[in-house]
Amino acid sequence: MAKKKKPAAAERPDPAEQLAKMERPHIKWRVIAQIALGFAVVWIVAFMAVPYVSYWGVGVAAVLTLVALGFGVYVWRLTRKSAAIVDILKTATDDEGRAAALAKLEAQGAKSKNRDALNALARAQLVAQKDPGEALRILESIDLDKAPALVQDDVRANLGMVYLTQGRAREAREIADAIKLDRQPQASSRAMYAAVIAESHARTGDAERGLELMGTYDPSDPDYADMRAMLLRARAYVYFAAKKRGLVAKSLDQLAQANPNMLASIAQKGNPQLVRMAREALDRAGLLPRQKMRARPR
C-alpha cells in the first residue's frame, strides 16, 4: 500500500530579509514643492490685495507661512530621527546584531531619560519576539500624551497587538479605538492598524467592523506585503466571529505559508473550535510532528 505523502513544510519568513525590506522614512520633496507653490500663490494674492485690505493680507500670509515652516521643521526632525532608528533596526539580523542594536537604542534612550517614544517603540519591537513581557513593559511606559502625534498610533497598534497575543482582547479594543487610520500616510502601517482594530473588534463581539476593514485591506495587495501575516491572522478571527468557517480555514491555510509561528500561537490557546481549526491547518501544512508507527512483533 502506497505511503501517504507528507505535505511540504511551509516556508518560514526570514527575519533578516524582512528587516532589510524595512522602509526608511524620507522627505517627500514633491509634496513639499507643491505646498511651497501654494504658499507662493498666497503671497502673490496677499500683495495684490494690498490696495483693498492694506497689509492685513500680507500679515495673514506671514503667519500662515511661519506656522507651516514650524510644522515642516518638526516633521523634518522627526523623519531624520525615524530614519536613524530604522538604520539601527536593519542591523538586527541575528542575535548578535539584535543585541548590538538594542544596546545602541538603550544608550540613546538614556540620553533622553527614556522619554523618546520612537526609541522606546523600537526597543519594544526588538525584544517582542523573545520577551513579550518586556516589550509590554516598555510600551506601557510610553506617555502617549507627550509622544509626537505621528508616533502615538504606532505605539497603540504595537501595544494592542501584544494585548491580543496575550488574550487581553478588551484592553486591545480600548487601545485600538483611539487609532486614526486616516492620519497614517504609509500603506503598510495603515494595514497594521487595520489588522489590530479588526481583530480586537472581532474578539469583543463586533464582527461587522472587522469585516468592513478586511474588505478594504486585502492581504494579497503588494502594498501590504509586510503586513500580510497580520492581516491573515485578523481575517481568521474576523471570519470566525462572523461564523464563516470556510473563510476561516482558508485564512489559516494562507497564514501557515506566510508565518507558521503566528499560526502556532493561535493553535495554543483560545476558543476551542478556533484552536482545533488552527491545528488542522498546521497539520495540512505538514507542520505538526508525526508519531512514528511501530510494527508489532508477531
URWOKA-V690931 format. One record per backbone hydrogen bond with DSSP energy under -0.5 kcal/mol. CO is the residue of the C=O (numbers start at 0). NH is the residue of the N-H. Records with the same first field share a line. If there is no record, write none. Layout:
CO = NH / NH
//
This chain:
12 = 14
13 = 17
14 = 18
15 = 19
16 = 20
18 = 21
22 = 24
26 = 28
27 = 31
28 = 32
29 = 33
30 = 34
31 = 35
32 = 36
33 = 37
34 = 38
35 = 39
36 = 40
37 = 41
38 = 42
39 = 43
40 = 44
41 = 45
42 = 46
43 = 47
44 = 48
46 = 49
48 = 51 / 52
49 = 53
52 = 55
54 = 58
55 = 59
56 = 60
57 = 61
58 = 62
59 = 63
60 = 64
61 = 65
62 = 66
63 = 67
64 = 68
65 = 69
66 = 70
67 = 71
68 = 72
69 = 73
70 = 74
71 = 75
72 = 76
73 = 77
74 = 78
75 = 79
76 = 80
77 = 81
78 = 82
79 = 83
80 = 84
81 = 85
82 = 86
83 = 87
84 = 88
85 = 89
87 = 90
88 = 91
90 = 92
93 = 97
94 = 98
95 = 99
96 = 100
97 = 101
98 = 102
99 = 103
100 = 104
101 = 105
102 = 106
103 = 107
104 = 108
105 = 109
106 = 110
107 = 111
108 = 113
109 = 112
111 = 114
114 = 116
115 = 119
116 = 120
117 = 121
118 = 122
119 = 123
120 = 124
121 = 125
122 = 126
123 = 127
126 = 130
130 = 133 / 134
131 = 135
132 = 136
133 = 137
134 = 138
135 = 139
136 = 140
138 = 141
141 = 143
142 = 145 / 146
147 = 150 / 151
148 = 152
150 = 154
151 = 155
152 = 156
153 = 157
154 = 158
155 = 159
156 = 160
157 = 161
158 = 162
159 = 163
160 = 164
161 = 165
162 = 167
163 = 166
166 = 168
167 = 171
168 = 172
169 = 173
170 = 174
171 = 175
172 = 176
174 = 177
175 = 178
178 = 180
179 = 182
180 = 183
182 = 184
185 = 189
186 = 190
187 = 191
188 = 192
189 = 193
190 = 194
191 = 195
192 = 196
193 = 197
194 = 198
195 = 199
196 = 200
197 = 201
198 = 202
200 = 203 / 205
201 = 204
204 = 206
205 = 209
206 = 210
207 = 211
208 = 212
209 = 213
210 = 214
211 = 215
212 = 215 / 216
215 = 217
217 = 220
220 = 223
221 = 224
223 = 226
224 = 227
226 = 230
227 = 231
228 = 232
229 = 233
230 = 234
231 = 235
232 = 236
233 = 237
234 = 238
235 = 239
236 = 240
237 = 241
238 = 243
239 = 242
242 = 244
243 = 247
244 = 248
245 = 249
246 = 250
247 = 251
248 = 252
249 = 253
250 = 254
251 = 255
252 = 256
253 = 257
254 = 258
258 = 261 / 262
259 = 263
260 = 264
261 = 265
262 = 266
264 = 267 / 268
270 = 274
271 = 275
272 = 276
273 = 277
274 = 278
275 = 279
276 = 280
277 = 281
278 = 282
279 = 283
280 = 284
281 = 286 / 287
282 = 285
//
